[in-house]
Amino acid sequence: MQKVSLTHSLLAAVAVALIVAGAAMAQAPITMNAGAAQVEWQAAVPGSLLLNVSGPEGFHVQERFAPGEAAVFSVFDASGNLRPAGSYTFEVRVEAVVDSATQAELDTIRANGGDGALGALQKAGKIPTEPTVYSGYFAIEGGAIAFGGEEEPGAGPAAGGNQISAKDQVINDDLIVTGSICVGFDCVNGESFGFDTLRLKENNLRIKFQDTSNSASFPSNDWQITANDSSNGGANKFSIDDIDGGRTPFTIEASAPSNSLYVDDGGRIGLGTATPVVQLHQVDGNTPTLRLQQDGSSGFTPQTWDVAGNETNFFVRDATNGSTLPLRIRPSAPSNSIYIDTDGSVGIGTASPGDELHVDVAGANGGVTIESDTNLPQLTINNAAVTSDDGKWRFRVNSVGNFVFTHADTDSTTPFVIEPEANTSLLTLSGGEVQITGAVRVNGTQVHPDYVFEPDYSLESIEEHSKYMWNKKHLPAIGAGTYQADGRSTVDLVGHQFGIVEELEKAHIYIEQLNQQLKEKDAQIARLEERTGQLLEDKDRDQEIVSKRLEALERALEQR
């Protein structure tokens, strides 16, 4: 009785059996080579190999091998230690390799959120129609691998009084047995049945359901119940085999815990429990976990996620990328910690979000924190309807701790900055007023209005400035505010600030001009005063000369 029990989604098991037996056949998608020290698997189809091996004492290893590279499992671990003795289960999967055009089609399918177009790719032969998987068993005994080739022969007829007639018995009527039945070469006369009604007893136990339907409209698939492998190093297991499909969809290994799979009278399924209270109930002493593994057999990038929970948190684990935990929920988290409404609105702390993102903070000192240890933490607001990045703005904290408000396409430009040393209540908006308790500094391309001091600046005269001021009711450089019906006004604060400085600088120029004019007038007055003094001196001198001449004339007249 030669029987093969290794499961394979295609025909690899048959290939191995015939290779070991020395027969020739077409190459299978995955072939295996078993030696005393290691087992190798080689793929005959393009793709990388993903090897999973489970064994005694909770042993499990997963390893990925590059395309063209054989998958290898050794009796020794990476440290050179011999692996535990016992039965091992292996599974080898081919992760498909696709060309760039097919990969683009797969990306489009995934982006659209549906798999309906996969059938066309499979029909065209661009991706496999089903996973290429090879699974089976081997044992490590005495420091060596025992696997395949050698199968336990079926038992022959029992000796002596247990001789069974070689002639088959055909009963053309119903058969009713009021006692127990033992079937198999190892049944003996006087078999002690206990409570067994039907017993199968020999070294290779199988129950086959062979459907002889020959009409195309009737199902005819053959099935088999298998108890234990018949090969050396095989598994102690109970399985249901799809004979026509060459598959084993259901297997229970020996020593599986009680209630590993339990279906109660309400249709609830228990995993590790006989008392499930919901439709699917898993019980374990340490972090019950559900693994979701995309194996790459359909062309999509391999990815594995774990959903698990324990006394510290419920979490989602990215097992493919360093086992990070992108989602964690701590026990006792309040209701509606995260709530997604029917329209996609997200509520944090509320079950009735009033906006796309609604944060309802309960208690004191609550809020929203954006934190980064390595990059610049930022909040981006983007109006995607605006072309380019014109509608995208960012609030961020830069490398020196300043809070800045920037435009996304010009991150180097920061029109609004608050430094960590800013005073408390530096800027206050209250009662329709803006209160600034610190200095105001305006930075821009034109950092100050000192252009009024440039030689080519056309400065209006004082008379022109005065005429404009009285006619417009405001200074030329300080624009008029936009007045509203309720008496409020809108002012360009930055332009207003620039205008004040410009008018101040022009006032100083006018003061300097007036000062210069005053100096010139003072000089003129001084010159006039000096000239007047000189004239007065000349007058006095002339008067003295006249007086002396008159005196001389009088003396001359007296002498005559």
Secondary structure, 3 states (H helix, E strand, C coil): CCCCCCCECCCHHHHHHHHHHCCCCCCCCEEEEECCCEEEEEECCCCEEEEEEECCCCCEEEEEECCCCCEEEECECCCCCECCCEEEEEEEEEECCCCHHHHHHHHHHHHCCCCCCHHHHHHCCCCCCCCCEEEEEEEEECCEEECCCCECCCCCCCCHHHCCCCCCCCCCCCCCCCCCEEECCCCCCCCCCCCCCEEECCCCEEEEECCCCCCCCCCCCCEEEEECCCECCCCCEEEEEECCCCEEEEEEECCCCCCCCEECCCCCEEECCCCCCCCEEECCCCCCEEEEEECCCCCCCCEEEEEEECCCCEEEEECCCCCEEEEEECCCCCCCCCEECCCCCEEECCCCCCCCEEECCCCCCCCCCCCCCCCCCEEEEECCCCCCCCCEEEEEECCCCCEEEEECCECCCCCEEECCCCCCCCEEEECCEEEECCCCCCCCCCCCCHHHHCCCCCCCCHHHHHHHHHHHCCCCCCCCCEECCCCCEECCHHHHHHHHHHHHHHHHHHHHHHHHHHHHHHHHHHHHHHHHHHHHHHHHHHHHHHHHHHHHHHHHHHHC
